Amino acid sequence: MDMSSWIVVAPPLIVILLATITKRILFALALGIVSASLIVADGNIIDACSYGLKRLVMTTQLEQVTSWATFLSCSNLFVMLFLLLLGVLITIIRRSGAAYAYGDFVMRRISSAKGAQIASLLLSNLFFIDDYFGGITIGSVMQPITDRFSVPRVKLALLVSSLAAPLAILVPLSTWVADLIGQLRNSGVGLDNTGTIISCDPYSFYLSAIPFMMYAIILVGSVWYMVATGTSYGLVARHERYARATGELFGGKIPVARHVVDASDERKKTSTILDFMLPIALLFVLTVIGVLWTGDWYYFGGLNDFVATLQNARIFFSLFTGGLCAVLITIIYYVTRKRITIAELPQLIREGGMLMFGSLGMLLFIWTLSGIIRDDLKTGVYLADLLVGQVQAAFFPLMFFALAAFISTLIGTAWGALGILIPLAFDMVPAFLSLPLPIDIVQVPLLSALLGAIICGSVVGNHMSPIADVIVMSATSAGAYHLDLVRSQIQLTVPTVFASLLAYYIVGLTLDSSGSLVSAVSGICGGLVANVFFLHLLQWIDIKRKGN
């Protein structure tokens, strides 16, 4: 079948439509995989079944466990194992009574639902190193606290999901930045003139793009504004009203099942704040140490500086080993402290696995479908070729932001859109402007704005797509319904996207005449003002509808 036709867009559209109509995301994902496999197999049902099962098995990466070298590259497998380990850690913390101690500690310092939400945002800022790490961990840590103040689960999940990826791209010490620098180098950014398109150190180029990451900056600012002012609308507002009236946190739905038995009253009374903080600190510190160690950091006896360390680190292996060590040390500590007993461990491990079982299945389906869409159907390439038209160079950031947002939403992954659009943009700009290679970014500030726009547009897919893995992890972590989070995330993202489009339009108007700094600040200010207006407009509409 011709992969350059519109049919390659059908599988992600099928998933989005079915998930919206049926509310059954696993069913929608399964049909998406089937439809994509049929396209690849040119309509042959037997070949499609064989291909789909083969891709599903490949996604687990179990066949790579045959040697140590291939085992270390099993990113999907390590994420799934990390999820299981996190489920076990959450279970033993809860059974030990440590979560009660932390809740009691925080309750003495927080007196309102707003305070609990601010505490969640502050904790998100500490987990900037990786969006998976934050998405998986923060909700489970804060959920007992926000529950006490009747904060709906979907609101907590929204706070976690909204900040995970934006913080990872804005803070220049994250795993996202490490991967991004590698992509830039592979796309012709460097100081070596051989094959170089943009003459600049990749890390410096990324830093120059931060002021133009409009969507990320506007979204982070808007989330803090919403929490500080109590602005709310749509599904989240309905859940908040229901929670205030009934104390129930799921908007009238059956509470999400938790397969964890609570601690005894005796354990709750005798637990300390250290019992809670130690496992979380171990998880964070050991994971960071793993990243630095596997990246060959020179302070650990290696050869690399910090940036090179992030580029060469085995991120997912570090998540797994950090989680495993944190679980083992926590078990030893809790058994010694008589928080849990050895006889309880098999049950606790089983409960921890059950806690994450549904999310693991969903992630496996999502990764399988995304791989087919990205690698075989090449949906993103098709859309890029179709939608990149002749526009003024000044508005390239606006165009590529919209294009990246559209592609990443359809294929369900930010990195797929980045991998498609960064090389495309860097090939397109020199030809369009008739510039000799290599290009100096100081002379062409448009490139920094363009990079920021592509990165932010790609992040939009993490917030808009029902098959985005971070949304699944955030919903699981907070104990919220996945599709409730998808709906509320879209309701927050859409106005932010429009505000970001305005911001990039301002950049296009002012970049050449006013310079990078003035242009970036003008775009950010204009976008923030517009988004605050949109938020209050949506809240006003929500109140009017409620009144009618």
C-alpha positions as a printed NumPy array, in Angstrom:
array([[  0.   ,   0.   ,   0.   ],
       [  1.246,   3.508,  -0.785],
       [  2.697,   4.983,   2.425],
       [  2.593,   8.482,   0.962],
       [ -1.212,   8.592,   0.934],
       [ -3.658,   9.909,   3.508],
       [ -4.315,   6.373,   4.793],
       [ -1.251,   6.583,   7.074],
       [ -3.117,   9.143,   9.2  ],
       [ -6.033,   6.746,   9.81 ],
       [ -4.67 ,   4.655,  12.758],
       [ -4.03 ,   7.555,  15.178],
       [ -7.358,   9.124,  14.189],
       [ -9.121,   5.811,  14.865],
       [ -7.583,   5.627,  18.334],
       [ -8.497,   9.213,  19.201],
       [-12.093,   8.868,  17.971],
       [-12.723,   5.459,  19.565],
       [-11.151,   6.466,  22.866],
       [-13.367,   9.554,  22.945],
       [-16.561,   7.695,  22.015],
       [-16.173,   4.391,  23.875],
       [-14.036,   5.563,  26.832],
       [-12.124,   2.278,  26.445],
       [ -8.537,   3.236,  25.717],
       [ -7.137,  -0.316,  25.548],
       [ -9.813,  -1.303,  23.025],
       [ -9.073,   1.801,  20.956],
       [ -5.331,   1.152,  21.054],
       [ -5.825,  -2.477,  20.019],
       [ -7.892,  -1.429,  16.991],
       [ -5.289,   1.205,  16.185],
       [ -2.585,  -1.477,  16.136],
       [ -4.78 ,  -3.727,  13.99 ],
       [ -5.53 ,  -0.958,  11.471],
       [ -1.887,   0.102,  11.281],
       [ -0.777,  -3.508,  10.798],
       [ -3.33 ,  -3.981,   8.004],
       [ -1.96 ,  -0.921,   6.203],
       [  1.617,  -2.182,   6.508],
       [  0.56 ,  -5.663,   5.327],
       [ -1.331,  -4.2  ,   2.358],
       [ -4.636,  -5.56 ,   3.663],
       [ -3.474,  -9.168,   4.121],
       [ -5.087, -10.283,   7.406],
       [ -2.667, -13.15 ,   8.13 ],
       [  0.401, -10.999,   7.455],
       [ -1.144,  -8.198,   9.523],
       [ -1.709, -10.471,  12.528],
       [  1.831, -11.82 ,  12.27 ],
       [  3.289,  -8.336,  11.927],
       [  1.234,  -6.871,  14.801],
       [  2.217,  -9.685,  17.201],
       [  5.847,  -9.364,  16.118],
       [  5.84 ,  -5.631,  16.852],
       [  4.179,  -6.222,  20.217],
       [  6.876,  -8.714,  21.216],
       [  9.591,  -6.394,  19.893],
       [  8.21 ,  -3.577,  22.028],
       [  8.722,  -5.613,  25.216],
       [ 12.422,  -5.938,  24.205],
       [ 12.584,  -9.337,  25.88 ],
       [ 14.561, -10.716,  22.95 ],
       [ 17.367,  -8.257,  23.805],
       [ 18.051,  -9.887,  27.168],
       [ 20.389, -12.386,  25.501],
       [ 23.571, -10.443,  26.296],
       [ 24.685,  -7.752,  28.712],
       [ 25.332,  -5.219,  25.945],
       [ 21.863,  -5.539,  24.421],
       [ 20.237,  -5.754,  27.855],
       [ 21.593,  -2.312,  28.746],
       [ 19.771,  -0.791,  25.737],
       [ 16.309,  -2.105,  26.712],
       [ 14.668,   1.263,  27.384],
       [ 11.063,   0.021,  27.251],
       [ 11.806,  -2.969,  29.463],
       [ 13.55 ,  -0.795,  32.036],
       [ 10.645,   1.651,  32.164],
       [  8.193,  -1.2  ,  32.735],
       [ 10.413,  -2.699,  35.443],
       [ 10.746,   0.74 ,  37.033],
       [  6.969,   1.041,  37.091],
       [  6.703,  -2.32 ,  38.852],
       [  9.373,  -1.33 ,  41.355],
       [  7.617,   1.952,  42.009],
       [  4.384,   0.066,  42.629],
       [  6.177,  -2.107,  45.177],
       [  7.757,   0.955,  46.814],
       [  4.399,   2.728,  47.061],
       [  2.848,  -0.391,  48.566],
       [  5.448,  -0.938,  51.269],
       [  5.488,   2.77 ,  52.175],
       [  1.734,   2.709,  52.635],
       [  1.747,  -0.584,  54.559],
       [  4.53 ,   0.659,  56.851],
       [  2.473,   3.66 ,  57.959],
       [  5.116,   6.063,  56.642],
       [  2.639,   7.78 ,  54.309],
       [  0.554,   8.62 ,  57.368],
       [  3.601,  10.178,  59.059],
       [  4.289,  12.342,  55.992],
       [  0.637,  13.304,  55.783],
       [  0.643,  14.308,  59.423],
       [  3.868,  16.284,  58.909],
       [  2.513,  18.129,  55.877],
       [ -0.924,  18.653,  57.397],
       [  0.628,  20.695,  60.183],
       [  2.087,  23.023,  57.564],
       [ -0.706,  23.041,  54.977],
       [ -4.123,  24.347,  55.878],
       [ -5.981,  24.394,  52.566],
       [ -6.505,  22.665,  49.241],
       [ -4.513,  25.465,  47.615],
       [ -1.574,  24.723,  49.896],
       [ -1.709,  21.04 ,  48.966],
       [ -1.716,  21.912,  45.259],
       [  1.189,  24.331,  45.682],
       [  3.1  ,  21.592,  47.5  ],
       [  2.486,  19.336,  44.485],
       [  3.847,  21.971,  42.114],
       [  6.911,  22.536,  44.289],
       [  7.587,  18.817,  44.345],
       [  7.268,  18.768,  40.537],
       [ 10.038,  21.357,  40.341],
       [ 12.363,  18.963,  42.19 ],
       [ 11.719,  16.146,  39.71 ],
       [ 12.721,  18.097,  36.591],
       [ 15.443,  15.608,  35.713],
       [ 13.039,  13.37 ,  33.777],
       [  9.357,  13.575,  32.836],
       [  8.861,   9.834,  33.4  ],
       [ 10.44 ,  10.09 ,  36.846],
       [  8.207,  12.983,  37.858],
       [  5.082,  11.611,  36.22 ],
       [  5.427,   8.244,  37.928],
       [  6.463,   9.479,  41.376],
       [  4.843,  12.794,  42.316],
       [  1.197,  11.771,  42.195],
       [  1.766,   8.748,  44.409],
       [  3.609,  10.89 ,  46.955],
       [  1.057,  13.711,  47.036],
       [ -2.178,  11.736,  46.614],
       [ -2.732,  11.036,  50.341],
       [ -2.193,  14.739,  51.085],
       [ -4.474,  16.129,  48.384],
       [ -7.12 ,  13.546,  49.319],
       [ -7.303,  15.015,  52.816],
       [ -8.188,  18.402,  51.374],
       [-10.69 ,  16.963,  48.864],
       [ -8.612,  17.838,  45.805],
       [-10.047,  15.737,  42.952],
       [ -7.716,  13.057,  41.664],
       [ -7.934,  14.42 ,  38.126],
       [ -6.751,  17.829,  39.393],
       [ -3.694,  16.268,  41.022],
       [ -2.96 ,  14.226,  37.895],
       [ -3.325,  17.391,  35.784],
       [ -0.795,  19.286,  37.903],
       [  1.677,  16.416,  37.624],
       [  1.182,  15.808,  33.901],
       [  1.208,  19.499,  32.924],
       [  4.614,  20.285,  34.413],
       [  6.526,  17.053,  33.738],
       [  7.656,  17.653,  30.138],
       [  7.788,  21.498,  30.19 ],
       [ 10.154,  21.484,  33.174],
       [ 12.282,  18.779,  31.547],
       [ 12.873,  20.989,  28.492],
       [ 13.283,  24.274,  30.369],
       [ 15.835,  23.114,  32.949],
       [ 19.167,  22.508,  31.156],
       [ 20.142,  19.518,  33.328],
       [ 17.49 ,  16.99 ,  32.362],
       [ 17.445,  13.749,  30.41 ],
       [ 15.448,  15.496,  27.68 ],
       [ 18.28 ,  17.953,  27.135],
       [ 20.778,  15.131,  26.853],
       [ 18.742,  13.407,  24.139],
       [ 18.048,  16.712,  22.406],
       [ 21.734,  17.576,  22.201],
       [ 22.358,  14.246,  20.512],
       [ 19.61 ,  14.987,  17.987],
       [ 21.071,  18.417,  17.273],
       [ 24.503,  16.955,  16.673],
       [ 23.065,  14.346,  14.314],
       [ 21.176,  17.094,  12.454],
       [ 24.285,  19.077,  11.568],
       [ 24.855,  21.296,  14.631],
       [ 28.473,  21.453,  15.788],
       [ 31.841,  23.147,  15.574],
       [ 33.301,  20.662,  13.113],
       [ 32.951,  22.127,   9.627],
       [ 32.577,  18.694,   8.025],
       [ 28.881,  18.286,   7.242],
       [ 27.982,  21.129,   9.595],
       [ 24.854,  23.151,   8.892],
       [ 24.837,  25.319,  12.032],
       [ 28.202,  26.317,  13.469],
       [ 27.556,  26.206,  17.203],
       [ 28.038,  23.945,  20.178],
       [ 24.755,  21.96 ,  20.47 ],
       [ 24.36 ,  22.751,  24.165],
       [ 24.842,  26.488,  23.576],
       [ 22.327,  26.298,  20.738],
       [ 19.802,  24.669,  23.074],
       [ 20.412,  27.379,  25.717],
       [ 19.776,  30.095,  23.12 ],
       [ 16.396,  28.488,  22.363],
       [ 15.101,  28.496,  25.981],
       [ 13.694,  32.077,  25.825],
       [ 11.682,  30.991,  22.764],
       [ 10.088,  27.956,  24.423],
       [  6.843,  29.879,  24.613],
       [  4.42 ,  27.025,  25.192],
       [  6.436,  25.57 ,  28.072],
       [  6.905,  28.951,  29.766],
       [  3.273,  29.996,  29.294],
       [  1.94 ,  26.647,  30.513],
       [  4.097,  26.563,  33.649],
       [  3.119,  30.164,  34.439],
       [ -0.551,  29.45 ,  33.777],
       [ -0.644,  26.36 ,  36.008],
       [  0.841,  28.323,  38.889],
       [ -1.613,  31.159,  38.203],
       [ -4.585,  28.792,  38.206],
       [ -3.581,  27.273,  41.536],
       [ -2.787,  30.645,  43.125],
       [ -6.059,  32.285,  42.019],
       [ -8.338,  29.267,  42.152],
       [ -9.177,  29.605,  38.453],
       [-10.955,  26.488,  37.234],
       [-13.279,  25.376,  34.449],
       [-14.429,  22.365,  32.484],
       [-14.07 ,  18.828,  33.821],
       [-11.756,  19.838,  36.664],
       [-14.229,  22.476,  37.864],
       [-17.058,  19.933,  37.845],
       [-14.986,  17.487,  39.844],
       [-14.036,  20.227,  42.312],
       [-17.664,  21.204,  42.841],
       [-18.626,  17.562,  43.336],
       [-15.757,  17.068,  45.799],
       [-16.797,  20.113,  47.847],
       [-20.39 ,  18.914,  47.974],
       [-19.794,  15.216,  48.665],
       [-16.141,  14.732,  49.6  ],
       [-15.848,  12.227,  46.714],
       [-12.841,  12.726,  44.428],
       [-13.848,  11.096,  41.127],
       [-16.738,  13.272,  39.953],
       [-19.359,  10.68 ,  40.819],
       [-17.532,   7.729,  39.24 ],
       [-16.513,   4.593,  41.061],
       [-13.167,   5.316,  42.777],
       [-10.124,   3.964,  40.972],
       [ -9.306,   0.624,  42.552],
       [ -6.198,   0.502,  44.686],
       [ -4.82 ,  -2.944,  45.46 ],
       [ -2.949,  -1.766,  48.531],
       [ -3.983,  -2.615,  52.075],
       [ -3.6  ,   0.286,  54.482],
       [ -1.289,   0.215,  57.504],
       [ -2.45 ,  -0.761,  60.957],
       [ -3.229,   1.967,  63.474],
       [ -0.198,   0.972,  65.531],
       [  2.157,   1.418,  62.617],
       [  0.617,   4.78 ,  61.755],
       [  1.151,   6.073,  65.275],
       [  4.765,   4.904,  65.567],
       [  6.018,   5.879,  62.098],
       [  8.236,   8.925,  61.572],
       [  8.79 ,  11.404,  58.786],
       [ 12.162,   9.732,  58.097],
       [ 10.312,   6.495,  57.319],
       [  8.647,   8.307,  54.433],
       [ 11.416,  10.621,  53.25 ],
       [ 14.155,   7.978,  53.143],
       [ 12.616,   5.857,  50.322],
       [ 11.791,   8.937,  48.222],
       [ 15.262,  10.416,  48.773],
       [ 16.858,   7.057,  47.936],
       [ 14.841,   6.82 ,  44.728],
       [ 15.891,  10.296,  43.605],
       [ 19.533,  10.212,  44.73 ],
       [ 20.28 ,   6.696,  43.51 ],
       [ 18.714,   7.401,  40.123],
       [ 20.776,  10.574,  39.714],
       [ 23.922,   8.727,  40.791],
       [ 23.11 ,   6.041,  38.234],
       [ 22.789,   8.644,  35.491],
       [ 26.129,  10.237,  36.415],
       [ 27.876,   6.891,  36.808],
       [ 26.713,   5.382,  33.525],
       [ 27.498,   8.673,  31.791],
       [ 31.157,   8.438,  32.93 ],
       [ 31.185,  11.718,  34.893],
       [ 34.706,  12.846,  35.722],
       [ 33.888,  13.368,  39.429],
       [ 33.149,   9.633,  39.517],
       [ 36.484,   8.812,  37.905],
       [ 35.248,   9.158,  34.317],
       [ 36.238,  11.36 ,  31.415],
       [ 33.104,  13.417,  30.666],
       [ 31.919,  16.821,  31.811],
       [ 28.333,  17.204,  33.   ],
       [ 26.792,  17.796,  29.582],
       [ 28.674,  14.915,  27.975],
       [ 27.689,  12.765,  30.943],
       [ 23.996,  13.386,  30.312],
       [ 24.465,  12.654,  26.635],
       [ 26.172,   9.308,  27.253],
       [ 24.237,   8.156,  30.324],
       [ 22.001,   5.087,  30.255],
       [ 18.937,   6.916,  31.543],
       [ 16.447,   4.065,  31.624],
       [ 18.912,   1.591,  33.079],
       [ 19.608,   4.173,  35.795],
       [ 15.878,   4.476,  36.529],
       [ 15.673,   0.698,  36.929],
       [ 18.796,   0.29 ,  39.078],
       [ 17.916,   3.345,  41.184],
       [ 14.428,   1.968,  41.767],
       [ 15.705,  -1.531,  42.545],
       [ 18.297,  -0.301,  45.045],
       [ 15.765,   2.042,  46.652],
       [ 13.286,  -0.828,  47.097],
       [ 15.895,  -3.207,  48.543],
       [ 17.339,  -0.65 ,  50.977],
       [ 13.846,   0.449,  52.019],
       [ 12.815,  -3.156,  52.708],
       [ 15.919,  -3.725,  54.846],
       [ 15.29 ,  -0.472,  56.712],
       [ 11.593,  -1.18 ,  57.282],
       [ 12.213,  -4.756,  58.447],
       [ 14.88 ,  -3.506,  60.845],
       [ 12.516,  -0.794,  62.104],
       [  9.683,  -3.375,  62.317],
       [  7.601,  -1.34 ,  59.905],
       [  6.958,  -4.493,  57.855],
       [  7.811,  -8.166,  58.287],
       [  9.597, -10.571,  55.952],
       [  6.483, -12.745,  55.873],
       [  4.525,  -9.831,  54.312],
       [  6.929,  -9.305,  51.419],
       [  5.389, -11.731,  48.875],
       [  1.974, -10.141,  49.34 ],
       [  3.405,  -6.623,  49.157],
       [  5.28 ,  -7.413,  45.938],
       [  2.125,  -8.909,  44.434],
       [  0.078,  -5.846,  45.447],
       [  2.713,  -3.517,  43.988],
       [  2.611,  -5.365,  40.678],
       [ -1.193,  -5.248,  40.571],
       [ -1.07 ,  -1.509,  41.257],
       [  0.793,  -0.925,  37.983],
       [ -0.553,  -3.83 ,  35.901],
       [ -3.175,  -1.836,  33.961],
       [ -0.745,   0.938,  33.119],
       [  1.872,  -1.533,  31.905],
       [ -0.577,  -3.007,  29.417],
       [ -1.584,   0.43 ,  28.222],
       [  2.032,   1.545,  27.814],
       [  2.882,  -1.601,  25.867],
       [  0.04 ,  -0.947,  23.425],
       [  0.944,   2.735,  23.15 ],
       [  4.606,   2.04 ,  22.411],
       [  3.691,  -0.605,  19.84 ],
       [  1.288,   1.685,  17.996],
       [  3.663,   4.659,  18.15 ],
       [  6.484,   2.55 ,  16.726],
       [  4.378,   1.412,  13.778],
       [  3.119,   4.943,  13.11 ],
       [  6.587,   6.432,  13.355],
       [  8.82 ,   3.823,  11.722],
       [  6.623,   1.979,   9.231],
       [  3.748,   4.261,   8.243],
       [  5.934,   7.387,   8.633],
       [  2.839,   9.426,   9.385],
       [  4.873,  12.345,  10.67 ],
       [  6.966,  12.591,   7.51 ],
       [  3.82 ,  12.494,   5.39 ],
       [  2.243,  15.33 ,   7.389],
       [  5.424,  17.386,   7.329],
       [  5.718,  17.089,   3.541],
       [  2.04 ,  17.927,   3.166],
       [  1.841,  20.927,   5.482],
       [  5.166,  22.722,   5.061],
       [  4.32 ,  25.461,   2.584],
       [  5.692,  28.744,   1.38 ],
       [  5.47 ,  31.329,   4.167],
       [  7.591,  34.258,   5.207],
       [ 10.766,  33.129,   6.962],
       [  9.929,  35.276,   9.996],
       [  6.908,  33.074,  10.666],
       [  8.758,  29.758,  10.464],
       [  8.61 ,  29.426,  14.293],
       [  4.812,  29.836,  14.206],
       [  4.439,  27.328,  11.379],
       [  6.762,  24.717,  12.849],
       [  5.201,  25.029,  16.31 ],
       [  1.784,  24.263,  14.843],
       [  3.187,  21.469,  12.678],
       [  5.077,  19.869,  15.578],
       [  1.982,  20.059,  17.789],
       [ -0.157,  18.398,  15.127],
       [  2.339,  15.631,  14.36 ],
       [  3.196,  14.836,  17.988],
       [ -0.497,  14.682,  18.903],
       [ -1.23 ,  12.208,  16.127],
       [  1.764,   9.934,  16.7  ],
       [  1.664,  10.232,  20.491],
       [  5.322,  11.035,  21.06 ],
       [  7.304,  14.244,  21.29 ],
       [ 10.524,  12.567,  20.188],
       [  8.985,  11.333,  16.959],
       [  8.064,  14.895,  16.   ],
       [ 11.486,  16.205,  17.038],
       [ 13.244,  13.564,  14.976],
       [ 11.214,  14.507,  11.912],
       [ 11.155,  18.293,  12.13 ],
       [ 14.597,  19.29 ,  13.417],
       [ 16.468,  17.921,  10.373],
       [ 13.724,  19.218,   8.071],
       [ 13.908,  22.738,   9.513],
       [ 17.699,  22.939,   9.454],
       [ 17.778,  21.837,   5.833],
       [ 14.97 ,  24.216,   4.894],
       [ 16.189,  27.492,   6.446],
       [ 19.562,  27.82 ,   4.645],
       [ 17.955,  27.03 ,   1.284],
       [ 15.057,  29.397,   1.915],
       [ 17.328,  32.285,   2.99 ],
       [ 20.102,  31.474,   0.462],
       [ 22.713,  31.341,   3.232],
       [ 26.157,  29.741,   2.859],
       [ 26.99 ,  26.86 ,   5.21 ],
       [ 27.759,  26.646,   8.056],
       [ 25.376,  29.216,   9.553],
       [ 26.262,  31.275,  12.635],
       [ 23.256,  31.451,  15.016],
       [ 24.374,  34.894,  16.211],
       [ 23.785,  36.2  ,  12.702],
       [ 20.521,  34.25 ,  12.26 ],
       [ 18.568,  34.423,  15.57 ],
       [ 15.612,  32.925,  13.718],
       [ 17.226,  29.516,  14.231],
       [ 17.013,  29.754,  18.03 ],
       [ 13.359,  30.745,  17.827],
       [ 12.73 ,  27.922,  15.374],
       [ 14.349,  25.333,  17.65 ],
       [ 12.342,  26.547,  20.652],
       [  9.141,  26.365,  18.62 ],
       [  9.799,  22.805,  17.405],
       [ 10.634,  21.577,  20.913],
       [  7.528,  23.154,  22.428],
       [  5.259,  22.022,  19.619],
       [  6.48 ,  18.482,  20.151],
       [  5.656,  18.706,  23.872],
       [  2.065,  19.6  ,  22.99 ],
       [  1.585,  15.999,  21.845],
       [  2.454,  14.81 ,  25.353],
       [ -0.517,  16.852,  26.586],
       [ -3.037,  16.402,  23.77 ],
       [ -2.718,  12.777,  22.732],
       [ -4.598,  10.002,  24.576],
       [ -1.751,   7.67 ,  23.615],
       [  0.972,   9.796,  25.271],
       [  2.779,   7.645,  27.832],
       [  3.37 ,  10.407,  30.411],
       [ -0.397,  10.967,  30.659],
       [ -0.848,   7.272,  31.437],
       [  1.877,   7.399,  34.087],
       [  0.526,  10.58 ,  35.69 ],
       [ -3.008,   9.175,  35.863],
       [ -1.72 ,   5.947,  37.393],
       [  0.488,   7.772,  39.862],
       [ -2.34 ,  10.004,  41.092],
       [ -4.96 ,   7.247,  40.987],
       [ -7.132,   9.095,  38.443],
       [ -9.101,   7.899,  35.433],
       [ -6.91 ,   8.059,  32.329],
       [ -9.521,   9.541,  29.98 ],
       [-10.561,  12.097,  32.619],
       [ -6.976,  13.3  ,  32.661],
       [ -6.846,  13.345,  28.85 ],
       [ -9.963,  15.519,  28.694],
       [ -8.836,  17.929,  31.399],
       [ -5.335,  18.129,  29.914],
       [ -6.766,  19.01 ,  26.493],
       [ -8.992,  21.664,  28.076],
       [ -5.891,  23.257,  29.605],
       [ -3.641,  22.762,  26.581],
       [ -5.864,  24.176,  23.827],
       [ -5.989,  27.764,  25.177],
       [ -2.261,  27.575,  25.892],
       [ -1.62 ,  26.509,  22.3  ],
       [ -3.568,  29.521,  21.001],
       [ -1.682,  31.81 ,  23.38 ],
       [  1.592,  30.29 ,  22.166],
       [  0.609,  30.838,  18.531],
       [  0.077,  34.512,  19.379],
       [  3.461,  34.557,  21.118],
       [  5.225,  33.138,  18.059],
       [  3.354,  35.583,  15.824],
       [  4.756,  38.424,  17.962],
       [  8.215,  36.883,  17.651],
       [  7.829,  36.797,  13.884],
       [  6.903,  40.487,  13.827],
       [  9.662,  41.708,  16.154],
       [ 12.66 ,  39.379,  15.835],
       [ 14.479,  41.15 ,  13.001],
       [ 13.705,  44.687,  14.14 ],
       [ 14.05 ,  44.348,  17.928],
       [ 16.514,  41.512,  18.498],
       [ 16.229,  38.192,  20.29 ],
       [ 15.769,  39.392,  23.876],
       [ 13.055,  41.97 ,  23.21 ],
       [ 11.301,  39.635,  20.81 ],
       [ 11.307,  36.72 ,  23.284],
       [ 10.128,  38.851,  26.206],
       [  7.399,  40.445,  24.079],
       [  6.211,  37.041,  22.912],
       [  6.166,  35.593,  26.437],
       [  4.331,  38.588,  27.904],
       [  1.787,  38.633,  25.089],
       [  1.229,  34.894,  25.382],
       [  0.848,  34.976,  29.168],
       [ -1.658,  37.825,  29.047],
       [ -3.634,  36.084,  26.317],
       [ -3.675,  32.795,  28.207],
       [ -4.853,  34.396,  31.444],
       [ -7.639,  36.014,  29.443],
       [ -8.569,  32.649,  27.918],
       [ -8.582,  30.969,  31.327],
       [-10.924,  33.551,  32.839],
       [-13.12 ,  33.504,  29.738],
       [-13.456,  29.735,  29.985],
       [-14.191,  29.99 ,  33.695],
       [-16.874,  32.622,  33.015],
       [-18.442,  30.398,  30.331],
       [-18.36 ,  27.45 ,  32.735],
       [-20.107,  29.475,  35.449],
       [-22.743,  30.69 ,  32.983],
       [-23.457,  27.151,  31.833],
       [-23.729,  25.982,  35.428],
       [-26.162,  28.802,  36.154],
       [-28.359,  27.773,  33.23 ]])
